[in-house]
């Protein structure tokens, strides 16, 4: 059975709570309502899977036999955690040929359950969050308000991802994949904008050739990363879209796995928009005077919140 497309970017928040009867904050509900037409860009299925996503389809009358089981959804949740992402990153760096080591950022990320050991120039991330929500930019010691927030995340989500802050970041980009029964397929590159704390700004809607010029890394290194990502993703108990965020630093090194998203991403949407020839400035969904809207402006896919 073909599942109706669903734009549910609150799915990472639903994974954090891990309950079927999850309702996102009112503002996020408004965004999903205003931008629901974005789901027309893909053929079927949701933005991401969780217990709440399955419950949505059950309410539509989709038989449970056509939907992921509890065990499959538990695996999606485990893989979507930043704790798994750190492990994936560490294994990826160790699996790549030693000759590429000088070109890669070594894995210095860790998953912590102890707020007293967190200090320095760091980015702290909730285990399940997206688009920079749940991120904390820390410079030296956390103040009391930040420390309370860190403790709350650890208490509610079981820990917190602790990563170095890369002040010399030059570019954010990603590799987009689709994992099927016959393995992981590389769909293309995406290049996006994000601020110092990782908050999403927009995706360029351009040809792969143009995006590669922006990425500006050796093709042999990129192909090696694609090959190793495909091999690693193919071994996982997951079928569906995956986006792996990366960054290029000022010294030319590449961070090969800033985040790994077991769901659709804005990069997937940017690829679809370019394939359909939607590169000119235009409104894609929503209301441009109130609520949320999605548009291509100056060649970039953005989501805007209107007062």
N, C-alpha and C positions, 0 to 999 in steps of 0.2 A: 504493500500500500504506500502511495506517495503522500508524505506528510506536508501539510500547508506550510509555506515559508513563515518564519517568525523572527522579527527583530527584537531580541531581548538582551541588550547589553548589560542589564543588571544581573546577568547570570553568575558572574564572579561573586557578587554579594550573596546570591542564593547558595552558591557552593560553600561560602563561609558559614552561613547559618545551618545549612544541611537539613532543612525541613521542607516538606512538600507544600505546606500552606504558607509560603513566603510571599510577603508583599513589600516591594521596595519603597524607599521614601517617596513622598508625594511628588517631589520635583522629578525624580527619575521615572516615575510612572507617567508623568506628563511628557517627558522626552520620548519614551517608548511609544506613547500614543501619537504624538505629533509626527514622529519619524517612521511609523509603521510601514509606510509605502516603500521604504528602502528594501524591505524583504522581497519586493518584486524583482530585485536584481538577480536573485539566485533561484534555482529551480525548486528546491524543496528543503524542508527541515529548518531547525532553529539556528540562531546565532551561536548558542552554546547549550550544552546539556547539563541538567541538574535534576534533583527530585522535583523542584518547582516546575521545570520545563515539562517533565513527564505529566505532572498533574494538569498542566494547561491542555495538553493534548487529550488526556482522559476526559476533561470537561467538554471537549469538542466531540466526544463520542468515538475517538480512535481506540480500538481494542488494545488492551494491555499487551497482548501477544505481539503487536506490531511495534512496541516501544522497548527501549533498553530496560534490562532487569535491574534489581537492586544492586547486584554484584557489578554489573557493567557501569552503573552510575557511580558506585564507590570507587572504581578504577579511574573514571574520568576526574573525580574529585582529587584523588591521590596524585594523579599526574599533573593536575592543574595547580597544585600547591607549589609555592616558591621553594619549599624544602626539596621537592623532587627536582625543580629546575636547577638548583645549585648542584645536586648530585649529577644531573645530566651534563652540566657545564664542565664539572671536574673530569668526568669520564671522557667527554669529547676531547678536551685538551690533551689528555694522556693518550688517546687513541690516534691523534693526528701524527704524521711523520715528524720526527725530531727536527728536521730541516726547517719546519714552519714555526718552531718555537719563538724565534726572535720577532716574528710578525704578529704574534698573538698576545693578548693580555692574559696572564696566568690567573687561575682561579683563586681569588682571595676572599670570595664571598663565604658566608657561613650562616647557619641557622641557630639562633640563640633562644634560650629560655631564661636567661639571667640578665635583667636590666642593669645590674650593678657593673657588668663588664662591658657596657656599651658607651664608648666615648671616642671622639676624634672627628675627622672630616668624613662623614659617612652618609649614605642613603639607607634609610630603614624602610622596609616594605612589609605590609601585611601579607600573610601567606596567600590569601585570595582577595585580589582587587585588580582594577584595570584602569587604564588611561591616567595613571598618576594618582588616582584616589587611593588613600591609604598609605601614601609615601610621606616620609619625614626627612627633610634635609637637615642634617645635624652638623654643626660646626663646633668642635670641642665638646664641652660637657653639656648634657641636657639640663634645661631648667626644670623646675618642679612640675609645671604644666605638661611639658613634653614627657617627663618621666612617668607621670600618671597615664598619659596616652599610651606609652610603650607598655606599661604594666597591663593596661586594659586589653591591648592587642594580644599580648602573651596569654592572658587569662582566658580570653574568648576564643582565640584561634590556635592556641597551643605553642606559640613561639613567634619569632619575628626574623625576617631575612635582614642580614647586616652586610652591606656592600660598600666598597670604597667609593668616595665621591671623585669622579673624574672631571676635574675642572678644565681639562684641555680637550673635552669632547668637541669634535668638528662636525660630525654628521650622524644622524640616526637613520638606520635602514633595516630592512627585514628580508627574510626569505619566506615565501609562502608555499605551502605544500598541501596536498590532499592524500590522505592515507586510505588505501583500499585493500581488498583481500590480496591483490597481487603486489603489494608493496607501496612505498611512499613515492608520490610523483611531485616533482618540482614544478610549480605553476609560474613562478616569476619572482622578480625583485620588487620591493616597494621602498620608497624613501619618504620619510615623514618628519614632521617638526615636533619637537618636545622641548619644554623648558628645563631648567636645571634640576627641578624636582621630578621630572618625568611626566609632567602633565601634557597630554596630547594637544597638538595644535592643528595638524592637518596633514594630508597625504598628497603628494604630487601625482597628477593624472597625466602621465607621459609614456612614451615608448620605452621599451626595455633598453634600447640603445642610449636614450637620453638619461635614464636612471643610472645606467652603468657609468656614464661620464660623471655624474654626481658622486657616485660611490668611490670611483677613482682608486681601485685596488687591483692588484695583479689578477688576471683572469685565472691563472693556474691556482692561486690561493682560493678564489671563490669557488672554482670547480671542485677543489678538494673538500671544502666545507660542505658543498651541496651533496657530494658523494657520501661523506660521513654522516650527515644529518639523515639522508635517505636510509642508510643502513641502520642507524639507531632507531629511527621512527618505525621502520618496518618490523622491528622486533617487539614493539610495544603492543599491549592488548587494547588498541584503540583504532577506530575507523572514523575518519572525518577530516575536516580542515585543521591545519596547524599553521601558526605563524611564529617565526623565531626572530625576535628583535635583536639587533646588533648595533654596534657603534664603531666609528672610526675616530681615533684620537689624533691629536696634532702631530705626534711623532710617526704617524703612518701605521701604527699597530691597529689591529681589529679586535674588538671584543666579540667573540663568536656566539654568545648566548646571554644577552642581558636579561631576556625573559623568553619563556616558551609558552605559547597560548594554544591550548587544545580546544579551539573554537574558531569561528570566523573572526576576522580582524578588519579594520579599516583598510589595511593593505589589500586584502582580498577584494573589497569593494572597489578600490582604485583600479585594480586590474580589470575587473568586469566593466567599469565605466570606460576605460580606454578601449577595450575590445569592442564596445558598442558605439564608439565614436563620440562619446559624451565628454568632450574636452573643452568646449567653449563655456564661458561664464553663464551659469543658469541655476535656477532654483530646482532642487531635486525632490524635496519633500518638506512638509511642515508649513508653518505660517511665518512670513518674514516680518510681521509687525508685533507678534506676541508669541510666547512660548518658545519652541525650538524650531530651527530650520537647518536643513542640509543643503549645501550648494557647492558648485565649483566656481571659485573666484580666483582670478589671476592664475589659473591652471592648477589650483590646489583644492582638494576636497576638504571642506571644513564643516563643523557643526557649531552653530551659533545659538546662544541663549539670549532671547529678547526680553526686555523688562515688561 
